[in-house]
Amino acid sequence: MPYQILSELPENVREHLPKHACEIYLKAFNSAWDQYDKPEERRGDASREETAHKVAWAAVKKDYQKDGETGNWKKKE
């Protein structure tokens, strides 16, 4: 279930990530969704959707970090 627009992203993503991070998430999720379509391409018994979400969060974490006080994400310095 790839995402077409940012408003389709899960609520916890939209509410805590800045717009640019949401764009990274959407692009990474959709790419992983296409790449890991076969179960043998995923680790363990992870579903296609679970794998795509993990990849998307990993992509966000390259450029953003979670603020321990607010719980929101901000660009790394």
DRENMI-758359 format. One record per residue: residue number from 0; chain; x, y, z of N, C-alpha, C in turn. Coordinates in nm, 2 decimals. Atoms other than C-alpha are relative to their C-alpha. Example, Ala and Ser with C-alpha at 12.3 -4.5 7.8 and 13.67 -1.06 7.14 Angstrom:
DRENMI-758359
num = 0&cadena = A&n.X = 0.09&n.Y = -0.12&n.Z = 0.00&ca.X = 1.23&ca.Y = -0.45&ca.Z = 0.78&c.X = 0.09&c.Y = 0.12&c.Z = 0.00;
num = 1&cadena = A&n.X = -0.09&n.Y = -0.11&n.Z = 0.00&ca.X = 1.37&ca.Y = -0.11&ca.Z = 0.71&c.X = -0.08&c.Y = 0.11&c.Z = 0.08;
This chain:
DRENMI-758359
num = 0&cadena = A&n.X = 0.08&n.Y = -0.12&n.Z = 0.00&ca.X = 0.00&ca.Y = 0.00&ca.Z = 0.00&c.X = 0.09&c.Y = 0.13&c.Z = 0.00;
num = 1&cadena = A&n.X = -0.08&n.Y = -0.13&n.Z = 0.01&ca.X = 0.23&ca.Y = 0.28&ca.Z = -0.12&c.X = -0.08&c.Y = 0.12&c.Z = 0.03;
num = 2&cadena = A&n.X = 0.06&n.Y = -0.13&n.Z = -0.03&ca.X = 0.15&ca.Y = 0.63&ca.Z = -0.02&c.X = 0.02&c.Y = 0.09&c.Z = -0.12;
num = 3&cadena = A&n.X = 0.00&n.Y = -0.09&n.Z = 0.12&ca.X = 0.06&ca.Y = 0.88&ca.Z = -0.29&c.X = 0.04&c.Y = 0.15&c.Z = 0.05;
num = 4&cadena = A&n.X = -0.02&n.Y = -0.14&n.Z = -0.05&ca.X = 0.06&ca.Y = 1.20&ca.Z = -0.07&c.X = 0.03&c.Y = 0.00&c.Z = 0.15;
num = 5&cadena = A&n.X = -0.04&n.Y = 0.00&n.Z = -0.14&ca.X = 0.18&ca.Y = 1.31&ca.Z = 0.27&c.X = -0.11&c.Y = -0.02&c.Z = 0.09;
num = 6&cadena = A&n.X = 0.11&n.Y = 0.02&n.Z = -0.09&ca.X = -0.16&ca.Y = 1.32&ca.Z = 0.42&c.X = -0.05&c.Y = -0.14&c.Z = 0.02;
num = 7&cadena = A&n.X = 0.03&n.Y = 0.15&n.Z = -0.01&ca.X = -0.19&ca.Y = 0.94&ca.Z = 0.37&c.X = 0.09&c.Y = -0.07&c.Z = 0.10;
num = 8&cadena = A&n.X = -0.10&n.Y = 0.06&n.Z = -0.10&ca.X = 0.11&ca.Y = 0.88&ca.Z = 0.60&c.X = -0.07&c.Y = -0.03&c.Z = 0.13;
num = 9&cadena = A&n.X = 0.06&n.Y = 0.02&n.Z = -0.13&ca.X = 0.03&ca.Y = 0.73&ca.Z = 0.94&c.X = 0.01&c.Y = 0.12&c.Z = 0.09;
num = 10&cadena = A&n.X = 0.01&n.Y = -0.11&n.Z = -0.09&ca.X = -0.07&ca.Y = 0.98&ca.Z = 1.20&c.X = 0.12&c.Y = 0.03&c.Z = 0.08;
num = 11&cadena = A&n.X = -0.12&n.Y = -0.02&n.Z = -0.08&ca.X = 0.23&ca.Y = 0.93&ca.Z = 1.42&c.X = 0.12&c.Y = 0.05&c.Z = -0.08;
num = 12&cadena = A&n.X = -0.11&n.Y = -0.05&n.Z = 0.08&ca.X = 0.46&ca.Y = 1.01&ca.Z = 1.13&c.X = -0.04&c.Y = 0.15&c.Z = -0.03;
num = 13&cadena = A&n.X = 0.04&n.Y = -0.14&n.Z = 0.04&ca.X = 0.26&ca.Y = 1.32&ca.Z = 1.01&c.X = 0.01&c.Y = 0.10&c.Z = 0.12;
num = 14&cadena = A&n.X = 0.00&n.Y = -0.09&n.Z = -0.11&ca.X = 0.23&ca.Y = 1.47&ca.Z = 1.36&c.X = 0.13&c.Y = 0.03&c.Z = 0.07;
num = 15&cadena = A&n.X = -0.13&n.Y = -0.02&n.Z = -0.07&ca.X = 0.59&ca.Y = 1.44&ca.Z = 1.47&c.X = 0.11&c.Y = 0.03&c.Z = -0.09;
num = 16&cadena = A&n.X = -0.11&n.Y = -0.03&n.Z = 0.09&ca.X = 0.80&ca.Y = 1.48&ca.Z = 1.16&c.X = -0.02&c.Y = 0.13&c.Z = -0.07;
num = 17&cadena = A&n.X = 0.01&n.Y = -0.12&n.Z = 0.08&ca.X = 0.87&ca.Y = 1.80&ca.Z = 0.98&c.X = -0.04&c.Y = -0.04&c.Z = -0.15;
num = 18&cadena = A&n.X = 0.04&n.Y = 0.03&n.Z = 0.13&ca.X = 0.75&ca.Y = 1.82&ca.Z = 0.62&c.X = 0.11&c.Y = -0.07&c.Z = -0.08;
num = 19&cadena = A&n.X = -0.11&n.Y = 0.06&n.Z = 0.07&ca.X = 1.09&ca.Y = 1.74&ca.Z = 0.47&c.X = 0.02&c.Y = -0.15&c.Z = 0.04;
num = 20&cadena = A&n.X = -0.02&n.Y = 0.14&n.Z = -0.05&ca.X = 1.12&ca.Y = 1.43&ca.Z = 0.69&c.X = -0.11&c.Y = -0.09&c.Z = -0.05;
num = 21&cadena = A&n.X = 0.12&n.Y = 0.07&n.Z = 0.05&ca.X = 0.77&ca.Y = 1.32&ca.Z = 0.59&c.X = 0.02&c.Y = -0.04&c.Z = -0.15;
num = 22&cadena = A&n.X = -0.03&n.Y = 0.02&n.Z = 0.15&ca.X = 0.88&ca.Y = 1.35&ca.Z = 0.22&c.X = 0.10&c.Y = -0.11&c.Z = -0.01;
num = 23&cadena = A&n.X = -0.10&n.Y = 0.11&n.Z = 0.00&ca.X = 1.18&ca.Y = 1.13&ca.Z = 0.30&c.X = -0.06&c.Y = -0.13&c.Z = 0.03;
num = 24&cadena = A&n.X = 0.07&n.Y = 0.12&n.Z = -0.05&ca.X = 0.96&ca.Y = 0.88&ca.Z = 0.48&c.X = -0.08&c.Y = -0.06&c.Z = -0.12;
num = 25&cadena = A&n.X = 0.09&n.Y = 0.04&n.Z = 0.11&ca.X = 0.71&ca.Y = 0.86&ca.Z = 0.19&c.X = 0.08&c.Y = -0.06&c.Z = -0.11;
num = 26&cadena = A&n.X = -0.08&n.Y = 0.05&n.Z = 0.11&ca.X = 0.98&ca.Y = 0.81&ca.Z = -0.07&c.X = 0.07&c.Y = -0.13&c.Z = 0.03;
num = 27&cadena = A&n.X = -0.07&n.Y = 0.12&n.Z = -0.05&ca.X = 1.17&ca.Y = 0.55&ca.Z = 0.13&c.X = -0.10&c.Y = -0.12&c.Z = 0.02;
num = 28&cadena = A&n.X = 0.10&n.Y = 0.10&n.Z = -0.02&ca.X = 0.86&ca.Y = 0.36&ca.Z = 0.22&c.X = -0.04&c.Y = -0.06&c.Z = -0.14;
num = 29&cadena = A&n.X = 0.04&n.Y = 0.05&n.Z = 0.13&ca.X = 0.74&ca.Y = 0.34&ca.Z = -0.14&c.X = 0.11&c.Y = -0.08&c.Z = -0.07;
num = 30&cadena = A&n.X = -0.11&n.Y = 0.08&n.Z = 0.06&ca.X = 1.08&ca.Y = 0.23&ca.Z = -0.26&c.X = 0.02&c.Y = -0.13&c.Z = 0.06;
num = 31&cadena = A&n.X = -0.02&n.Y = 0.13&n.Z = -0.07&ca.X = 1.11&ca.Y = -0.04&ca.Z = 0.00&c.X = -0.12&c.Y = -0.09&c.Z = -0.03;
num = 32&cadena = A&n.X = 0.12&n.Y = 0.08&n.Z = 0.03&ca.X = 0.75&ca.Y = -0.15&ca.Z = -0.07&c.X = 0.02&c.Y = -0.07&c.Z = -0.14;
num = 33&cadena = A&n.X = -0.03&n.Y = 0.07&n.Z = 0.13&ca.X = 0.86&ca.Y = -0.22&ca.Z = -0.43&c.X = 0.11&c.Y = -0.10&c.Z = 0.00;
num = 34&cadena = A&n.X = -0.12&n.Y = 0.09&n.Z = -0.01&ca.X = 1.19&ca.Y = -0.37&ca.Z = -0.34&c.X = -0.02&c.Y = -0.13&c.Z = 0.07;
num = 35&cadena = A&n.X = 0.02&n.Y = 0.12&n.Z = -0.08&ca.X = 1.08&ca.Y = -0.61&ca.Z = -0.08&c.X = -0.14&c.Y = -0.07&c.Z = -0.02;
num = 36&cadena = A&n.X = 0.13&n.Y = 0.05&n.Z = 0.03&ca.X = 0.77&ca.Y = -0.75&ca.Z = -0.25&c.X = 0.00&c.Y = -0.15&c.Z = 0.03;
num = 37&cadena = A&n.X = 0.00&n.Y = 0.14&n.Z = -0.02&ca.X = 0.88&ca.Y = -1.11&ca.Z = -0.21&c.X = 0.05&c.Y = -0.04&c.Z = 0.14;
num = 38&cadena = A&n.X = -0.04&n.Y = 0.03&n.Z = -0.14&ca.X = 0.90&ca.Y = -1.27&ca.Z = 0.14&c.X = 0.15&c.Y = -0.04&c.Z = 0.02;
num = 39&cadena = A&n.X = -0.14&n.Y = 0.04&n.Z = -0.02&ca.X = 1.25&ca.Y = -1.42&ca.Z = 0.08&c.X = 0.09&c.Y = 0.12&c.Z = -0.01;
num = 40&cadena = A&n.X = -0.08&n.Y = -0.11&n.Z = 0.01&ca.X = 1.38&ca.Y = -1.07&ca.Z = 0.03&c.X = 0.00&c.Y = 0.08&c.Z = 0.14;
num = 41&cadena = A&n.X = 0.01&n.Y = -0.07&n.Z = -0.13&ca.X = 1.28&ca.Y = -0.97&ca.Z = 0.39&c.X = 0.07&c.Y = -0.08&c.Z = 0.11;
num = 42&cadena = A&n.X = -0.06&n.Y = 0.07&n.Z = -0.11&ca.X = 1.44&ca.Y = -1.06&ca.Z = 0.72&c.X = -0.11&c.Y = -0.06&c.Z = 0.08;
num = 43&cadena = A&n.X = 0.09&n.Y = 0.07&n.Z = -0.08&ca.X = 1.27&ca.Y = -1.32&ca.Z = 0.93&c.X = -0.14&c.Y = -0.01&c.Z = -0.06;
num = 44&cadena = A&n.X = 0.14&n.Y = 0.01&n.Z = 0.04&ca.X = 0.89&ca.Y = -1.32&ca.Z = 0.91&c.X = -0.07&c.Y = 0.13&c.Z = -0.02;
num = 45&cadena = A&n.X = 0.06&n.Y = -0.13&n.Z = 0.01&ca.X = 0.84&ca.Y = -0.95&ca.Z = 0.87&c.X = -0.08&c.Y = 0.01&c.Z = -0.13;
num = 46&cadena = A&n.X = 0.09&n.Y = -0.03&n.Z = 0.11&ca.X = 0.56&ca.Y = -0.84&ca.Z = 0.65&c.X = 0.06&c.Y = 0.10&c.Z = -0.10;
num = 47&cadena = A&n.X = -0.05&n.Y = -0.10&n.Z = 0.10&ca.X = 0.61&ca.Y = -0.63&ca.Z = 0.34&c.X = -0.02&c.Y = 0.14&c.Z = 0.06;
num = 48&cadena = A&n.X = 0.03&n.Y = -0.13&n.Z = -0.06&ca.X = 0.45&ca.Y = -0.33&ca.Z = 0.52&c.X = 0.09&c.Y = 0.03&c.Z = 0.11;
num = 49&cadena = A&n.X = -0.08&n.Y = -0.02&n.Z = -0.12&ca.X = 0.65&ca.Y = -0.38&ca.Z = 0.84&c.X = 0.15&c.Y = 0.04&c.Z = -0.05;
num = 50&cadena = A&n.X = -0.14&n.Y = -0.03&n.Z = 0.06&ca.X = 0.98&ca.Y = -0.39&ca.Z = 0.63&c.X = 0.01&c.Y = 0.14&c.Z = -0.06;
num = 51&cadena = A&n.X = 0.00&n.Y = -0.13&n.Z = 0.06&ca.X = 0.88&ca.Y = -0.08&ca.Z = 0.44&c.X = 0.01&c.Y = 0.11&c.Z = 0.10;
num = 52&cadena = A&n.X = 0.00&n.Y = -0.10&n.Z = -0.11&ca.X = 0.81&ca.Y = 0.11&ca.Z = 0.76&c.X = 0.14&c.Y = 0.01&c.Z = 0.07;
num = 53&cadena = A&n.X = -0.14&n.Y = 0.00&n.Z = -0.06&ca.X = 1.15&ca.Y = 0.01&ca.Z = 0.91&c.X = 0.10&c.Y = 0.07&c.Z = -0.09;
num = 54&cadena = A&n.X = -0.09&n.Y = -0.07&n.Z = 0.09&ca.X = 1.33&ca.Y = 0.12&ca.Z = 0.60&c.X = -0.02&c.Y = 0.15&c.Z = 0.00;
num = 55&cadena = A&n.X = 0.03&n.Y = -0.14&n.Z = 0.00&ca.X = 1.15&ca.Y = 0.45&ca.Z = 0.60&c.X = 0.05&c.Y = 0.07&c.Z = 0.12;
num = 56&cadena = A&n.X = -0.05&n.Y = -0.06&n.Z = -0.12&ca.X = 1.23&ca.Y = 0.52&ca.Z = 0.96&c.X = 0.15&c.Y = 0.01&c.Z = 0.00;
num = 57&cadena = A&n.X = -0.15&n.Y = -0.01&n.Z = 0.01&ca.X = 1.60&ca.Y = 0.44&ca.Z = 0.89&c.X = 0.04&c.Y = 0.11&c.Z = -0.09;
num = 58&cadena = A&n.X = -0.03&n.Y = -0.12&n.Z = 0.09&ca.X = 1.60&ca.Y = 0.69&ca.Z = 0.61&c.X = -0.02&c.Y = 0.13&c.Z = 0.07;
num = 59&cadena = A&n.X = 0.02&n.Y = -0.13&n.Z = -0.08&ca.X = 1.46&ca.Y = 0.96&ca.Z = 0.83&c.X = 0.11&c.Y = 0.02&c.Z = 0.10;
num = 60&cadena = A&n.X = -0.10&n.Y = -0.01&n.Z = -0.10&ca.X = 1.71&ca.Y = 0.89&ca.Z = 1.10&c.X = 0.14&c.Y = 0.04&c.Z = -0.05;
num = 61&cadena = A&n.X = -0.13&n.Y = -0.04&n.Z = 0.05&ca.X = 2.00&ca.Y = 0.96&ca.Z = 0.87&c.X = 0.01&c.Y = 0.15&c.Z = 0.01;
num = 62&cadena = A&n.X = 0.00&n.Y = -0.14&n.Z = 0.00&ca.X = 1.90&ca.Y = 1.33&ca.Z = 0.86&c.X = -0.07&c.Y = 0.07&c.Z = 0.12;
num = 63&cadena = A&n.X = 0.08&n.Y = -0.06&n.Z = -0.11&ca.X = 1.68&ca.Y = 1.38&ca.Z = 1.17&c.X = 0.02&c.Y = -0.08&c.Z = 0.12;
num = 64&cadena = A&n.X = -0.01&n.Y = 0.07&n.Z = -0.13&ca.X = 1.69&ca.Y = 1.30&ca.Z = 1.54&c.X = -0.12&c.Y = 0.05&c.Z = 0.08;
num = 65&cadena = A&n.X = 0.11&n.Y = -0.02&n.Z = -0.09&ca.X = 1.42&ca.Y = 1.28&ca.Z = 1.80&c.X = 0.04&c.Y = 0.09&c.Z = 0.12;
num = 66&cadena = A&n.X = -0.02&n.Y = -0.09&n.Z = -0.12&ca.X = 1.40&ca.Y = 1.56&ca.Z = 2.06&c.X = -0.05&c.Y = -0.07&c.Z = 0.12;
num = 67&cadena = A&n.X = 0.04&n.Y = 0.08&n.Z = -0.12&ca.X = 1.40&ca.Y = 1.39&ca.Z = 2.40&c.X = -0.11&c.Y = 0.07&c.Z = 0.08;
num = 68&cadena = A&n.X = 0.09&n.Y = -0.07&n.Z = -0.08&ca.X = 1.19&ca.Y = 1.66&ca.Z = 2.56&c.X = -0.14&c.Y = 0.01&c.Z = -0.07;
num = 69&cadena = A&n.X = 0.13&n.Y = -0.02&n.Z = 0.07&ca.X = 0.92&ca.Y = 1.72&ca.Z = 2.29&c.X = -0.05&c.Y = -0.12&c.Z = -0.07;
num = 70&cadena = A&n.X = 0.04&n.Y = 0.12&n.Z = 0.07&ca.X = 0.92&ca.Y = 1.39&ca.Z = 2.12&c.X = -0.01&c.Y = 0.02&c.Z = -0.15;
num = 71&cadena = A&n.X = 0.00&n.Y = -0.03&n.Z = 0.15&ca.X = 0.93&ca.Y = 1.57&ca.Z = 1.78&c.X = 0.14&c.Y = -0.02&c.Z = -0.06;
num = 72&cadena = A&n.X = -0.13&n.Y = 0.03&n.Z = 0.07&ca.X = 1.20&ca.Y = 1.52&ca.Z = 1.52&c.X = 0.05&c.Y = 0.13&c.Z = -0.05;
num = 73&cadena = A&n.X = -0.06&n.Y = -0.12&n.Z = 0.05&ca.X = 1.44&ca.Y = 1.79&ca.Z = 1.42&c.X = 0.13&c.Y = -0.04&c.Z = -0.09;
num = 74&cadena = A&n.X = -0.12&n.Y = 0.02&n.Z = 0.09&ca.X = 1.72&ca.Y = 1.81&ca.Z = 1.15&c.X = 0.12&c.Y = -0.01&c.Z = 0.08;
num = 75&cadena = A&n.X = -0.13&n.Y = 0.02&n.Z = -0.07&ca.X = 2.06&ca.Y = 1.69&ca.Z = 1.27&c.X = 0.09&c.Y = 0.12&c.Z = -0.04;
num = 76&cadena = A&n.X = -0.09&n.Y = -0.12&n.Z = 0.02&ca.X = 2.32&ca.Y = 1.97&ca.Z = 1.30&c.X = 0.13&c.Y = -0.05&c.Z = -0.06;
